[in-house]
Amino acid sequence: MRAILQRVKQGAVRVDGRTTGAIGTGLVVLVGVTHEDTPTEAERLASKTAHLRIFEDDEGKMNRSTLDMGGGILVVPQFTLYAD
């Protein structure tokens, strides 16, 4: 399982001009999954992503997680993360 995370002030996925998912401040996560990945690995990645402290606190230090700030997480499947 591979993932690319990006902090965003807002994020959206559009398909054929129609919004299929959107968030305000939070993370956009591109996720590549293979047949060898397990539900346990998916749960671990989800937990790590939600608890990852990459947002600034009141002192300007990266010490807040998406959960701490009540942000959103927009997950987008991206099979090309495993492309050769």
trRosetta pair geometry for C-beta under 8 A, 3 or more apart (Angstrom, degrees):
i j d omega theta_ij theta_ji phi_ij phi_ji
1 31 7.0 -15 -170 -167 94 94
1 32 7.0 163 -156 85 46 61
1 33 5.6 0 -112 -109 84 65
1 34 7.3 -137 -69 20 50 79
1 37 4.5 88 -55 -117 97 134
1 41 5.2 159 4 140 137 124
1 42 6.7 180 -102 -80 160 62
1 45 5.8 -101 124 -49 141 150
2 31 7.3 155 85 -155 51 47
2 32 4.3 1 57 53 98 109
2 81 4.4 -163 87 148 128 132
2 82 6.8 163 18 -62 131 79
3 29 5.5 -13 -165 -171 114 100
3 30 6.6 153 -155 79 56 54
3 31 5.0 -11 -102 -102 89 71
3 32 7.4 -159 -71 23 44 69
3 45 6.1 139 -21 -165 144 127
3 49 7.1 -80 145 -79 161 122
3 81 7.8 5 -78 -141 22 168
4 29 7.2 157 77 -155 47 50
4 30 4.4 0 52 52 99 107
4 78 7.5 -34 27 58 109 156
4 81 7.1 -162 -16 -105 105 126
5 27 5.4 -25 -161 -162 99 120
5 28 7.5 148 -156 77 48 49
5 29 5.3 -13 -102 -103 73 80
5 49 6.5 180 -94 -131 133 97
5 52 7.2 31 153 74 175 163
5 54 7.6 132 124 28 133 165
6 11 8.0 129 89 -91 106 138
6 27 6.8 139 70 -156 42 66
6 28 4.9 -15 61 57 99 95
6 29 7.9 -173 23 -76 67 39
7 26 7.8 -150 -146 125 58 21
7 27 6.2 -43 -99 -98 46 69
7 54 6.1 -143 -65 123 121 116
7 55 6.9 151 -128 -84 131 80
8 11 4.3 68 104 -48 166 106
8 23 7.3 100 82 85 123 106
8 25 7.0 -170 98 -137 60 40
8 26 6.4 -12 59 66 88 55
8 27 6.9 131 17 -119 89 18
8 28 5.3 52 -17 -15 136 102
8 74 7.9 -26 42 27 143 120
9 24 7.4 -44 163 176 50 63
9 25 5.5 -22 -141 -94 44 77
10 22 7.4 2 -178 -174 93 93
10 23 6.8 -177 -150 94 53 57
10 24 5.5 -36 -101 -136 80 41
10 25 7.1 -38 -65 -58 54 44
11 22 6.8 178 95 -148 53 53
11 23 5.2 8 54 51 92 93
11 26 7.2 -95 19 67 118 91
11 28 4.3 -176 -141 -68 161 115
11 72 7.8 -151 46 92 104 117
11 74 4.9 -147 100 29 126 148
12 19 5.5 -50 -171 -135 120 108
12 21 6.8 169 -152 93 52 55
12 22 4.1 -2 -106 -105 89 91
12 23 7.7 -170 -72 23 55 55
12 74 7.6 -115 -93 -135 22 164
13 19 7.1 111 76 -157 50 60
13 20 5.1 -52 98 61 101 94
13 21 4.5 25 35 50 110 95
13 22 7.4 -144 23 -65 62 58
13 74 6.8 176 -21 174 105 125
13 76 5.8 162 -87 -101 135 114
14 17 6.3 -3 173 -134 117 12
14 18 6.4 153 -157 71 76 30
14 19 5.3 -43 -97 -91 80 53
14 20 6.8 149 -117 5 25 82
15 18 5.9 -31 69 62 69 86
15 20 5.2 28 8 -26 109 130
19 22 5.5 -3 -180 -40 127 118
21 74 5.4 141 137 -145 120 105
21 76 7.8 -167 65 -81 141 85
22 74 7.2 -17 -139 -97 13 137
23 26 4.9 -61 148 42 138 131
23 28 7.6 -175 43 -75 126 75
23 71 7.4 65 168 172 124 77
23 72 3.1 -157 -148 95 122 141
23 73 7.0 139 -91 17 164 9
23 74 4.6 -141 -4 -44 123 108
24 71 7.2 -126 86 -143 83 72
24 72 6.0 111 42 6 63 121
25 69 7.1 -70 115 130 123 130
25 71 4.9 -88 110 -121 80 107
25 72 7.3 124 78 23 41 83
26 66 5.4 61 -145 -137 85 114
26 71 3.4 162 -92 159 82 106
26 72 3.7 -133 -9 61 162 57
26 73 5.5 -126 163 -66 127 44
26 74 7.0 117 93 -8 122 83
27 49 6.6 -160 97 -180 160 102
27 54 8.0 80 -86 64 116 128
27 66 5.6 -72 -5 -78 111 138
27 71 7.0 92 -7 122 73 128
27 72 7.6 -149 37 100 58 53
27 73 4.9 -1 63 -118 98 77
27 74 7.2 -165 98 31 53 67
28 74 4.9 -21 -113 69 69 105
28 76 6.6 8 -177 -1 93 117
29 49 6.0 2 -91 -143 149 146
29 73 6.2 10 -4 -174 119 97
29 74 7.0 168 23 83 72 49
29 75 4.9 -23 71 -108 106 68
29 76 6.9 166 84 23 50 71
30 76 5.3 -31 -105 74 63 99
30 77 8.0 40 -159 154 61 8
30 78 4.0 12 -176 -4 100 148
30 81 6.7 152 132 -58 106 126
31 45 7.5 109 -124 140 120 148
31 75 5.8 0 -3 -167 127 99
31 76 7.1 153 18 73 77 44
31 77 6.0 -49 71 -110 86 46
31 78 6.3 129 55 27 32 86
31 81 7.6 -90 164 10 20 153
32 77 7.7 98 -95 -168 40 62
32 78 5.4 -64 -65 87 81 76
32 79 5.9 111 -131 -127 88 26
32 80 7.2 -111 -96 62 123 35
32 81 3.0 -136 -30 59 144 121
32 82 5.0 168 168 -24 136 91
33 37 5.1 -96 -157 36 82 152
33 42 7.7 13 -112 -88 124 107
33 77 7.3 -54 11 -137 106 96
33 79 7.8 -56 44 -101 64 70
34 37 5.5 120 57 -15 64 97
34 82 6.0 121 -69 -97 107 161
37 41 5.1 -114 -162 72 83 139
37 42 6.7 87 156 -50 115 89
38 41 4.9 103 56 4 75 99
38 42 7.2 -135 101 -2 44 86
39 42 5.4 -53 -149 36 38 115
39 43 6.3 40 153 -21 69 103
40 43 5.7 -53 -149 35 31 111
40 44 6.4 32 152 -20 64 106
41 44 5.6 -53 -147 36 33 113
41 45 6.3 33 154 -18 65 105
42 45 5.8 -54 -147 37 30 110
42 46 6.3 32 154 -20 64 107
43 46 5.7 -54 -147 36 31 113
43 47 6.3 29 155 -17 64 107
44 47 5.9 -56 -148 38 30 110
44 48 6.2 28 155 -17 65 108
45 48 5.8 -55 -143 39 30 110
45 49 6.1 32 157 -21 64 108
46 49 5.8 -56 -147 36 27 112
46 50 6.3 22 158 -15 63 110
47 50 6.0 -58 -145 39 28 108
47 51 6.1 3 164 1 65 116
48 51 6.3 -73 -141 50 24 96
48 52 6.0 48 157 -55 65 98
49 52 5.8 -34 -146 -2 27 119
49 66 7.4 -3 143 16 73 138
49 73 6.4 94 136 -137 121 145
50 65 6.5 57 147 163 49 125
50 66 5.7 -96 -146 62 51 112
50 67 5.2 58 168 -42 92 109
50 73 6.8 -75 -90 -41 76 151
51 65 5.0 -47 -155 -125 31 157
51 67 6.4 -10 -89 13 54 128
52 65 5.9 125 65 -126 37 94
52 66 7.4 34 56 -5 80 95
53 62 5.9 121 135 145 84 79
53 63 5.4 -8 -179 -147 128 26
53 64 6.1 119 -146 48 81 14
53 65 5.2 -62 -85 -63 58 75
53 68 7.7 38 -113 3 82 141
54 62 5.5 -13 -141 -166 34 119
54 65 7.6 58 19 -115 64 50
55 62 6.7 124 59 -144 15 70
55 64 4.2 -59 81 79 99 99
55 65 7.0 151 25 -104 106 6
55 66 7.2 121 -16 -72 131 48
55 68 7.3 -165 62 69 123 113
55 69 5.6 -57 99 -15 161 146
55 71 7.3 160 -59 -19 156 147
56 60 5.4 -23 -160 -145 123 34
56 61 6.5 130 -144 65 70 24
56 62 5.9 -50 -84 -86 54 51
56 63 7.5 34 -153 26 33 72
56 64 6.8 -4 84 23 18 111
57 60 7.3 -49 66 17 63 18
57 61 5.4 -10 34 61 103 80
57 62 7.8 144 -6 -133 80 7
57 63 4.2 -27 -23 62 124 107
57 64 5.1 141 -76 -35 75 104
59 63 7.7 20 53 22 102 136
64 68 4.2 -133 -160 87 83 138
64 69 5.2 73 153 -42 129 106
65 68 4.6 108 48 -1 71 101
65 69 7.3 -166 87 6 41 85
66 69 6.4 -72 -149 49 28 94
66 71 4.3 -95 -151 65 78 108
66 72 7.5 -93 -168 61 118 13
66 73 5.8 62 164 -60 164 100
67 70 7.6 29 -173 -71 30 35
67 71 8.0 -70 -40 39 19 78
78 81 5.2 77 108 -25 100 104
79 82 6.4 -57 179 36 59 101
79 83 7.5 84 127 -50 71 90
80 83 4.6 -16 -156 -16 64 125
